[in-house]
Amino acid sequence: MENVLKARWIRPGGQVDDALAIRFEVFCDEQGYGRDEEVDSLDACSWHVVLYDKEGIPSATGRVIDEGNGIFSIGRVCVAKRLRGMQAGRKLMELLMDKCWDLRAGSIQLSAQVRAQGFYERLGFVAGGAVYMDGHVPHIHMTRARPMADSRPERG
């Protein structure tokens, strides 16, 4: 992806200022959530990834939370307007899912904004349960199971 130079992972307990900058831009400034709603105690125990644009500006982010028993959650997924439509969201989700699988997730769950449900379905997530409100935005719970091992025979 030409407009994103690098991805940087932030370990649990690390400095999340760059992740918060893009979350404030998207969730607070664009979508109307309060800044006090955006920061929570899960930030300190989560893996965060930040994608930076060609100017080095934080432009996309998301986090991974170990819920225990092989279940991981992906959350706070957002992409700045300037990178939308350029596959940044897909790249971001691929990084987040890969981190979950690397950490031995058996399944991944997320709380999707209903308007983004199709995006997550194209990545293999399945909706379950009723639509619910998170603040003023309708959401739906979605899950994805760990992919099965490749069972194709080796070529000789």
Summary of the structure (lengths in Angstrom):
residues: 156
radius of gyration: 15.9
end to end distance: 34.5
largest distance: 58.6
contacts: 438
relative contact order: 0.15
helix: 32%
strand: 38%
